[in-house]
Amino acid sequence: MRINVLVLVCLTMAARVLGQTMPVEEKMLQINGTELFTKSIGQGEPIVFLHGGPGMDHTYFLPQMAELAKDYRLIFFDQRTSGRSAADVNEASVTLDNFVEDIEGIRAAFDLDKMNLAGHSWGGFLAMAYAVKHPDKLNSIMLFNATPPSSEYQAEMSQSVSEKTPAEDVVARRRILQSDAYRRQQSSAFEALYRNTFRVSFYDKAQVENLTLTFPSDFAARNARLRHLYGDLDSFNLLAGLKKVTCPALIVHSENDNIPIQAPEAIHAALAKSEFFLMEASGHFPFIESQDEFFKGVRDFMNGLPGFSQR
């Protein structure tokens, strides 16, 4: 795969994250026929992060996930068509296989022989799809409240969201969709809509206000291109492929997530070297709601990897 650095902006300035000063590097990379925005924070053993969506971007991981930059180099990127990555992609290129090959391009661009790959929600599904196709390129895999590996769970997830969404949130959502700001496709309307949508995904509903939501001015057009991806997601099952993945794995799930617990249990059963970490009093975003417990779990897993020495 041909990978060229299109624009390299090395920020020699330091970022102050949670009271510590650490290096930040931002790059625009030409990868797999598109331009992807990347951002790395910290130093040490690298971890590549895959954000949720499809259609979100890396910014919702921050500032909370930067806690891990005290010990590791965190590599974020905005997926195809998302965030600060290129918007002018051919809609036909928006496929699951290209999303997976974009991850492979990130690995090669950062000169990682084998990588630690962490994915949240849809990003967790992508991490599993990558592991099935490129198991030899992984040092470890971490799945945080991952989208289920099989389409058989979709109906149950939708039902759970519907049953848990209070009437006032339904009314508020309708009001947003009928607003002038939404008709004008303004970023503020999308932020309000997504915050309303994600409220049901939190155990402590007030914590949704701590979720960073960033939408580019052309978000609607970018999101429309993702419709081509949905054909790949009508029917799928990654479980058979996951049985061939032999790297260490951490599976994080929350008792109050709308994803049925049978899904991460099935992943745990399929991955031969996996640890299953079940969190209480937390929803779909445990790195926001249960920070101490979540980050301790990740550090314990990383520090226990074969041959890993904490720097």
Steps between C-alpha positions, in 0.01 A plus 500: 500500500637837396505754780621857463501783749295776337538755774706460814441744782726406786387699796813567701276688734398293800146408597401531860287196576371439850778706654782345298689635201535259210572511127225519241542420131240553228529362146294487186587173329425376150381145567308252290373760254390763750641751750472412869556738788706352785594624843737343750540598863762390749794262487560133565338183371264602215125431505295567186142610576193447280208733570133412479234595251509452214532874449640617834865603539784460748416810704237329719782296657643823641577636744424188708704243306807726521545359852672204331749733328683518833626148426449425130511663159138536391442503123159628390370549149177612339359219291420524130274804427490594872620794708802674350572222250424559132134545408535469123510120479334286237187361663579157352821495708302520825509127574578291804806357324639849439439599862703195600776578251512858627593358841772292338625817333515679835704213644751519215514881501598502868756225437339257743605139445213375715260739665281529804159575353216645710149561371188643660147420381507492116877534536498173696321332211763636261774373730349152485467516121865606479606219732322243284679624186841592649549290815878494450520879531364521854688507826169532688141606448275693739125518445312766695122448490541368148217481248402129491693268267179362349196673348273267699523741798379809313129458570560450872719809517238713325229373732709579808559858383132546421386368838750710698448829318267719708211686337659840567807401297274390211326839511833684518633303203194586294545866589862493383410333171237766435727791590627759255859419606453137399341594167805716437719202601686705756761335722320617813189306398698180444665542839160536667362202308788268585509607864130420517560163330790402725327591826340156516847346469610640837433350842520849651309703240659827614840366389398540135598866541862385545504334159695708248304531176662667199335528159652656188288748306451241222404220736172423321673451165771285658242290681304447178802329342496244780173357369705298255656319797172371633469234231801327656326506838165345409614154604833405658662266750863535604502232769644218289785724387571619854576143603819525292622812683767405753623833639405606855164679514316717752122515475338782699123505538261691724200352677286796398594502132225446243720240335380161632758335722479183288693685227823567697467157659501349150810704413667381821422139409638545148828672594735244649708744709236746615416663831143609567464815711139573602437846644212598728326837526613593151353516152641510148774753583685356803805718439273792593280350772743266679840647426705360790373146451527515121854636482624260767360212295676618186831557679485161670440334164776692320753443777422127494575456129787258427831684476349837592696717739333811641703810414 
